[in-house]
């Protein structure tokens, strides 16, 4: 399997990483088969968290492959923000994973400015990480976040972490463009290793899973971490990475045009409808932050609708989206007809309808068709 450098760590990772969240859903024997098969087939990055199933995932990993500890890079995560809590959880993870050291420990799900500042202040989790590193209990310090990356941008500007992980996929590329446009270049500039998660959008991109994984693999990331809970999924992902070739610009544009999840509702941020001093894109970016542009006020498929309802508030940045919309200089006027803007959209989006739906989400006014 292809390997890539993880920033300035000196580590080389297989391009397919094994995420441990979904090990919670299967029994020990199945988990052991999947993990060992992954390692036998050239994978070398396994990641979990103390919080996954209240330790169940870590224990399954420890039981299944601790005897092969030299064969893989092992990462875990903590949501503790204090030195004391961080060190306590590292000790728990070491015990559950049956190892004497961790390669990476991530400060997990850092979503707000207050969190990354708490991590860095005296008595914060960073002090714990440095202490654990000095004791030989971990090698590299990591950070993760979800959704719009304001907190991650602040965090990596304030401190040079060794590794960063966040979501990269072609759907959320249009909800949180700063991940690819700002955060990724900043990490590369600082020599921070970047790992990708959520390449299939928490399962939302299941209809185009192969193209979704290939899209993310084509980005300058060290590894794409995938959650796998059955042999078919593992084999499918292995097949994709073994035959991988980077997407061309033309293939990427074709994906943006034809992907069913984007359809005729999700704004592709082409900015062509920005005319006469009004910028619909600024509204649609906040809608993306609010609910990932998943609620189009249409129900075409019951199963897909249920998935959208489960995932649209996955990162819960609604309050911030509404607050920013309230401060916009030019907001949507529900009584105005914006249909003339639709002619500028190459993706056949009904701009008038979408603007009014977005306004309803981001204000206290409901949408009436």
C-alpha positions in Angstrom: 0.0 0.0 0.0 1.2 3.5 -0.8 2.7 5.4 2.1 3.0 9.1 2.7 5.0 11.3 5.0 3.2 12.6 8.1 4.4 16.2 8.2 7.7 16.6 10.0 7.2 13.6 12.3 9.5 11.3 10.3 6.6 8.8 10.1 5.3 7.3 6.9 1.7 6.2 7.0 -0.3 3.9 4.7 -2.8 6.0 2.7 -5.7 4.1 4.3 -6.0 4.4 8.0 -8.2 2.3 10.3 -10.6 4.3 12.4 -11.8 2.5 15.6 -15.1 4.2 16.2 -17.2 1.5 14.5 -15.4 -1.4 16.3 -17.9 -0.6 19.1 -20.7 -2.1 16.8 -19.1 -5.5 16.3 -17.9 -8.4 18.5 -14.3 -9.0 19.5 -13.7 -11.8 17.0 -14.9 -9.7 14.1 -12.9 -6.7 15.3 -9.7 -8.9 15.5 -10.2 -10.3 12.0 -10.6 -6.8 10.5 -7.7 -5.3 12.3 -5.3 -8.1 11.6 -6.4 -8.3 7.9 -5.8 -4.6 7.6 -2.3 -5.0 9.0 -1.6 -8.0 6.8 -2.6 -6.1 3.7 -0.2 -3.2 4.3 -2.0 -0.8 6.6 -0.1 0.7 9.4 -2.2 3.4 11.1 -4.8 2.5 13.7 -6.8 5.1 15.6 -9.3 5.0 18.4 -10.4 7.1 21.4 -11.0 6.5 25.1 -14.5 7.8 24.7 -15.6 5.3 21.9 -18.0 3.1 23.6 -16.7 4.1 27.0 -13.4 2.3 26.3 -14.8 -0.6 24.3 -13.0 0.3 21.1 -9.6 0.7 22.8 -10.0 -2.6 24.6 -10.8 -4.4 21.4 -7.8 -2.9 19.7 -5.6 -3.9 22.6 -6.9 -7.5 22.7 -6.6 -8.0 19.0 -3.3 -6.5 18.0 -1.2 -5.5 21.0 1.1 -8.5 20.2 1.9 -6.7 16.9 2.7 -3.4 18.4 5.7 -2.8 16.2 3.6 -3.2 13.0 1.6 0.0 13.3 1.3 3.6 14.4 -1.2 3.8 17.2 -3.3 7.0 17.9 -6.0 7.7 20.4 -7.9 10.8 21.5 -9.0 12.7 24.5 -11.6 15.4 25.1 -10.0 16.4 28.4 -8.8 20.0 28.4 -6.8 20.1 31.6 -3.3 18.7 32.4 -4.7 16.5 35.2 -7.6 15.1 33.0 -5.3 14.6 30.0 -2.7 12.6 32.0 -5.4 10.5 33.7 -6.9 9.6 30.3 -3.5 8.8 28.8 -2.9 6.3 31.6 -6.3 4.7 30.9 -5.7 4.5 27.2 -2.3 2.8 27.7 -3.9 0.2 29.9 -6.8 -0.5 27.6 -4.6 -0.6 24.5 -2.1 -2.8 26.3 0.9 -0.8 25.3 3.6 1.2 27.0 3.5 4.1 24.6 1.1 5.9 22.2 2.4 7.4 18.9 -0.2 10.2 18.7 -2.7 11.5 21.2 -5.2 14.0 19.8 -6.8 16.9 21.7 -10.2 15.8 20.2 -13.1 17.8 18.9 -11.8 21.3 19.5 -14.6 23.4 18.2 -14.4 26.8 20.0 -11.8 29.5 20.7 -12.3 29.0 24.4 -11.3 25.3 24.1 -8.0 25.8 22.3 -7.1 28.6 24.7 -7.9 26.4 27.7 -5.7 23.7 26.3 -2.8 26.1 26.0 -3.1 28.0 29.3 -1.3 27.0 32.5 -2.7 23.8 33.8 -4.1 23.0 30.4 -4.0 19.7 28.4 -0.9 20.8 26.5 1.1 20.7 29.7 -0.1 17.2 30.2 0.9 16.2 26.7 4.4 17.7 27.1 4.8 15.8 30.4 3.6 12.5 28.9 6.0 13.0 26.0 8.9 13.6 28.3 8.0 10.4 30.1 8.0 8.4 26.9 4.3 7.7 27.0 3.6 9.5 23.7 5.6 10.6 20.7 3.5 13.2 19.0 0.8 15.8 20.0 -2.3 16.1 17.8 -5.5 18.1 17.5 -8.8 17.4 15.8 -12.0 19.4 15.0 -15.1 19.2 12.9 -17.1 21.5 10.7 -16.0 25.1 10.0 -12.3 25.2 11.2 -12.2 28.6 13.0 -11.0 26.9 16.2 -8.4 24.8 14.5 -7.0 27.8 12.6 -6.6 29.6 15.9 -5.1 26.6 17.5 -2.4 25.9 14.9 -1.5 29.6 14.6 -0.9 29.6 18.4 1.0 26.4 18.7 2.7 24.0 16.2 1.0 20.7 16.8 2.7 17.6 15.3 -0.5 16.2 13.7 -4.0 17.6 12.8 -7.0 15.7 11.7 -10.3 17.0 10.4 -13.0 16.2 7.8 -12.2 16.3 4.1 -14.9 15.3 1.5 -16.3 16.8 -1.7 -19.7 17.5 0.0 -18.4 19.5 3.0 -15.9 21.2 0.7 -18.8 23.5 -0.1 -20.0 23.9 3.5 -16.6 24.5 5.1 -14.3 25.6 2.3 -11.7 27.1 4.7 -10.6 23.5 5.6 -9.1 23.1 2.2 -8.4 26.7 1.3 -6.9 27.9 4.6 -6.3 25.2 7.1 -4.6 22.7 4.9 -2.1 25.2 3.4 -1.3 26.5 6.9 -0.5 23.0 8.2 1.7 22.3 5.3 3.5 25.6 5.8 4.2 24.7 9.4 5.1 21.1 8.8 2.1 19.7 10.6 1.0 16.3 9.4 -2.5 16.2 8.2 -4.9 13.2 8.4 -8.3 13.2 6.7 -11.5 11.8 8.2 -15.1 11.7 7.0 -14.2 11.1 3.4 -17.7 9.7 2.8 -19.3 12.4 4.9 -20.3 10.3 7.9 -21.9 7.8 5.5 -23.8 10.5 3.5 -21.8 9.9 0.3 -22.5 6.1 0.3 -23.9 6.3 -3.3 -20.5 7.6 -4.6 -18.2 6.1 -2.0 -15.4 5.2 -4.4 -15.3 8.6 -5.9 -15.5 10.2 -2.5 -12.5 8.3 -1.2 -10.6 9.0 -4.3 -11.4 12.7 -4.0 -9.9 12.8 -0.5 -6.9 10.7 -1.3 -6.1 13.2 -4.1 -5.6 16.0 -1.5 -2.2 16.5 0.1 -3.0 14.5 3.2 -0.9 11.7 4.7 -3.7 9.2 5.2 -7.5 8.9 5.0 -8.9 7.3 8.1 -12.0 5.2 7.5 -14.3 3.5 9.9 -14.9 -0.1 8.9 -17.1 -2.7 10.6 -17.3 -5.5 8.1 -15.0 -7.4 5.7 -16.8 -6.1 2.6 -16.1 -2.5 3.5 -12.5 -3.2 4.3 -12.0 -5.1 1.0 -13.7 -2.3 -0.9 -11.5 0.4 0.6 -8.4 -1.7 0.1 -9.3 -2.1 -3.6 -9.7 1.6 -4.0 -6.4 2.6 -2.5 -4.5 -0.1 -4.3 -5.8 1.1 -7.7 -5.7 4.8 -6.7 -4.7 7.5 -9.2 -5.2 11.2 -8.3 -8.3 13.0 -9.6 -7.7 15.3 -12.5 -9.2 18.8 -12.5 -11.6 17.7 -15.1 -12.7 14.7 -13.0 -13.1 16.9 -10.0 -15.3 19.3 -11.9 -17.4 16.4 -13.2 -17.9 15.2 -9.7 -19.0 18.6 -8.5 -21.5 18.7 -11.4 -23.0 15.2 -11.1 -22.7 14.1 -7.5 -26.2 13.2 -6.4 -25.7 14.7 -2.9 -24.9 18.1 -4.4 -27.7 17.9 -6.9 -29.6 21.1 -7.7 -29.5 22.5 -4.1 -26.0 22.7 -2.7 -24.1 25.8 -3.7 -20.8 25.1 -5.4 -19.4 28.5 -4.4 -18.8 29.6 -8.0 -19.9 33.1 -7.1 -21.6 33.7 -10.5 -24.8 34.8 -8.9 -23.1 37.7 -7.0 -24.5 40.6 -9.0 -26.0 44.0 -8.2 -24.2 44.2 -4.9 -26.0 41.2 -3.3 -23.9 38.1 -2.5 -26.1 34.9 -2.1 -22.9 32.9 -1.5 -22.4 34.6 1.9 -25.8 33.4 2.9 -25.3 29.8 1.6 -22.0 29.6 3.5 -23.8 30.2 6.7 -26.5 27.7 5.7 -23.7 25.2 5.2 -22.5 26.0 8.7 -26.0 25.7 10.0 -27.1 22.3 8.6 -24.6 21.4 5.9 -27.2 22.4 3.3 -28.9 19.1 3.9 -32.4 20.3 4.4 -33.8 21.4 1.0 -37.5 21.2 2.1 -37.9 18.1 -0.1 -38.4 14.5 0.8 -37.6 12.3 -2.2 -36.4 9.2 -0.4 -37.3 8.1 3.1 -34.0 6.5 4.0 -32.0 9.4 2.6 -34.2 11.8 4.5 -33.6 9.9 7.7 -29.9 10.1 7.1 -30.0 13.8 6.5 -32.0 14.3 9.7 -29.3 12.4 11.6 -26.3 14.2 10.1 -27.4 17.8 9.4 -26.6 19.1 12.9 -23.7 16.7 13.4 -21.2 19.5 14.2 -23.8 21.7 15.9 -22.7 25.1 14.8 -26.2 26.5 14.5 -26.0 29.2 17.1 -22.8 30.7 15.5 -24.4 30.5 12.0 -27.4 32.4 13.2 -25.4 35.0 15.1 -23.2 35.7 12.0 -26.3 35.9 9.8 -27.8 38.5 12.1 -24.7 40.6 11.5 -24.7 40.4 7.7 -25.0 43.8 6.0 -27.3 42.4 3.4 -29.7 39.7 4.5 -32.5 38.0 2.5 -35.7 39.9 2.1 -38.4 37.2 2.1 -40.8 39.4 0.1 -38.3 40.0 -2.7 -38.2 38.0 -5.9 -34.6 36.7 -6.5 -35.5 34.3 -9.3 -33.6 36.4 -11.8 -30.3 35.2 -10.2 -31.0 31.5 -11.2 -29.9 32.2 -14.7 -26.4 32.7 -13.5 -26.2 29.3 -11.8 -24.5 26.5 -13.8 -25.9 23.9 -11.5 -29.6 24.7 -12.0 -30.2 25.9 -8.4 -33.4 27.8 -7.8 -31.7 30.7 -6.1 -34.9 32.4 -5.0 -36.2 29.3 -3.2 -32.8 28.4 -1.7 -32.3 31.9 -0.4 -35.6 31.9 1.4 -35.1 28.5 2.8 -31.7 29.6 4.1 -33.2 32.7 5.6 -35.8 30.7 7.4 -33.1 28.5 8.9 -30.9 31.4 10.0 -33.6 33.6 11.4 -36.8 33.2 13.4 -38.9 33.4 10.2 -40.4 30.2 8.8 -40.3 29.2 5.1 -43.5 29.3 3.2 -43.3 28.1 -0.4 
